[in-house]
């Protein structure tokens, strides 16, 4: 693409760096912003920079948070002895949208995947074990994407917790094997939380 | 969607205001930016705000420009007596990408469309007529989207210029009727400029 304006070109190039956005879409978005008044564009621009500069991670569950403790961990009305273990903050948002869960979360930051060079040390697994001990956790619900890496992670963590007197469950497999958790519809996801099952009964369990 | 962070929520909402971007895509883009380092996000944020605040319109052809005169109008190597009339800056970018045209442009800002309340006065038609007089224009090439509104606009402008001794052409109809100019592939668009035809010979011409 050949541009008559460097300012326009820079803005288009910045948008085109985002995943799934090509040059034509980037141009469309930029021309849309160009039609908006300056205050609206300022709001857009500032919301993004502010988010990047000021956002924190909850020191307890590693969720994205404005403060030291995220809204969920700070909410004393939620069940404090139940932790749902997820890969990423997107899964927290998906599960929260079902309004079927009122315990806490623990965000691993991924799953064990030796092929991608991700081992237990790169994930928030030690901090999870520590929480189980310190917070007198009664139940751990795994809500990981149903694939080999997710299963490996469940196996690894539940082996580490074998000696503890806690219930370890995984959300029901309503989601197709190989599917991604965040794209499940809310109903399927809600049911998979209600119908969670003990890891040892879990059909297809190879460990 | 329920968010644990207001900063995150604001950023997602701002992205979701853009055309064609829903909440899930917005979240994906925001989480992508969150993984980038602060300087990259600053570049993104600043490029967009700077573009909105500092961009001008060329006083001659109404193209987007950093200065009073756009790069194309300021380029003395281009043919000064040939003006390509287009709807929007996106069409200029599309035609420039073909590298088949080295005259000037005139951006109308739309086409005559009474149903949308767009009449000749809302468009840069008077300024085009003025340019034809003042710049000793020899040829006017219409490169408007091939639909009723585009045809009406060609008709209106060429009627106004009937008395002048200039050649008025339209790009060849290589593009399907009802199609959008900006989505044409470069080869079709390039040929449609090379094979431009006088308006009076144009098949399908009802006026």
Boltz contact constraints between the chains, C-beta under 6 A:
constraints:
  - contact:
      token1: [A, 1]
      token2: [B, 93]
      max_distance: 6.0
  - contact:
      token1: [A, 1]
      token2: [B, 97]
      max_distance: 6.0
  - contact:
      token1: [A, 2]
      token2: [B, 96]
      max_distance: 6.0
  - contact:
      token1: [A, 2]
      token2: [B, 97]
      max_distance: 6.0
  - contact:
      token1: [A, 4]
      token2: [B, 63]
      max_distance: 6.0
  - contact:
      token1: [A, 4]
      token2: [B, 65]
      max_distance: 6.0
  - contact:
      token1: [A, 4]
      token2: [B, 70]
      max_distance: 6.0
  - contact:
      token1: [A, 4]
      token2: [B, 71]
      max_distance: 6.0
  - contact:
      token1: [A, 4]
      token2: [B, 72]
      max_distance: 6.0
  - contact:
      token1: [A, 5]
      token2: [B, 64]
      max_distance: 6.0
  - contact:
      token1: [A, 5]
      token2: [B, 65]
      max_distance: 6.0
  - contact:
      token1: [A, 5]
      token2: [B, 66]
      max_distance: 6.0
  - contact:
      token1: [A, 6]
      token2: [B, 66]
      max_distance: 6.0
  - contact:
      token1: [A, 7]
      token2: [B, 51]
      max_distance: 6.0
  - contact:
      token1: [A, 7]
      token2: [B, 54]
      max_distance: 6.0
  - contact:
      token1: [A, 7]
      token2: [B, 55]
      max_distance: 6.0
  - contact:
      token1: [A, 7]
      token2: [B, 66]
      max_distance: 6.0
  - contact:
      token1: [A, 8]
      token2: [B, 64]
      max_distance: 6.0
  - contact:
      token1: [A, 10]
      token2: [B, 47]
      max_distance: 6.0
  - contact:
      token1: [A, 11]
      token2: [B, 47]
      max_distance: 6.0
  - contact:
      token1: [A, 11]
      token2: [B, 48]
      max_distance: 6.0
  - contact:
      token1: [A, 11]
      token2: [B, 51]
      max_distance: 6.0
  - contact:
      token1: [A, 14]
      token2: [B, 44]
      max_distance: 6.0
  - contact:
      token1: [A, 14]
      token2: [B, 47]
      max_distance: 6.0
  - contact:
      token1: [A, 18]
      token2: [B, 29]
      max_distance: 6.0
  - contact:
      token1: [A, 19]
      token2: [B, 32]
      max_distance: 6.0
  - contact:
      token1: [A, 29]
      token2: [B, 18]
      max_distance: 6.0
  - contact:
      token1: [A, 32]
      token2: [B, 19]
      max_distance: 6.0
  - contact:
      token1: [A, 38]
      token2: [B, 52]
      max_distance: 6.0
  - contact:
      token1: [A, 38]
      token2: [B, 53]
      max_distance: 6.0
  - contact:
      token1: [A, 41]
      token2: [B, 52]
      max_distance: 6.0
  - contact:
      token1: [A, 44]
      token2: [B, 14]
      max_distance: 6.0
  - contact:
      token1: [A, 45]
      token2: [B, 45]
      max_distance: 6.0
  - contact:
      token1: [A, 45]
      token2: [B, 48]
      max_distance: 6.0
  - contact:
      token1: [A, 45]
      token2: [B, 49]
      max_distance: 6.0
  - contact:
      token1: [A, 47]
      token2: [B, 10]
      max_distance: 6.0
  - contact:
      token1: [A, 47]
      token2: [B, 11]
      max_distance: 6.0
  - contact:
      token1: [A, 47]
      token2: [B, 14]
      max_distance: 6.0
  - contact:
      token1: [A, 48]
      token2: [B, 11]
      max_distance: 6.0
  - contact:
      token1: [A, 48]
      token2: [B, 45]
      max_distance: 6.0
  - contact:
      token1: [A, 49]
      token2: [B, 45]
      max_distance: 6.0
  - contact:
      token1: [A, 51]
      token2: [B, 7]
      max_distance: 6.0
  - contact:
      token1: [A, 51]
      token2: [B, 11]
      max_distance: 6.0
  - contact:
      token1: [A, 52]
      token2: [B, 38]
      max_distance: 6.0
  - contact:
      token1: [A, 52]
      token2: [B, 41]
      max_distance: 6.0
  - contact:
      token1: [A, 53]
      token2: [B, 38]
      max_distance: 6.0
  - contact:
      token1: [A, 54]
      token2: [B, 7]
      max_distance: 6.0
  - contact:
      token1: [A, 55]
      token2: [B, 7]
      max_distance: 6.0
  - contact:
      token1: [A, 63]
      token2: [B, 4]
      max_distance: 6.0
  - contact:
      token1: [A, 64]
      token2: [B, 5]
      max_distance: 6.0
  - contact:
      token1: [A, 64]
      token2: [B, 8]
      max_distance: 6.0
  - contact:
      token1: [A, 65]
      token2: [B, 4]
      max_distance: 6.0
  - contact:
      token1: [A, 65]
      token2: [B, 5]
      max_distance: 6.0
  - contact:
      token1: [A, 66]
      token2: [B, 5]
      max_distance: 6.0
  - contact:
      token1: [A, 66]
      token2: [B, 6]
      max_distance: 6.0
  - contact:
      token1: [A, 66]
      token2: [B, 7]
      max_distance: 6.0
  - contact:
      token1: [A, 70]
      token2: [B, 4]
      max_distance: 6.0
  - contact:
      token1: [A, 71]
      token2: [B, 4]
      max_distance: 6.0
  - contact:
      token1: [A, 72]
      token2: [B, 4]
      max_distance: 6.0
  - contact:
      token1: [A, 93]
      token2: [B, 1]
      max_distance: 6.0
  - contact:
      token1: [A, 96]
      token2: [B, 2]
      max_distance: 6.0
  - contact:
      token1: [A, 97]
      token2: [B, 1]
      max_distance: 6.0
  - contact:
      token1: [A, 97]
      token2: [B, 2]
      max_distance: 6.0
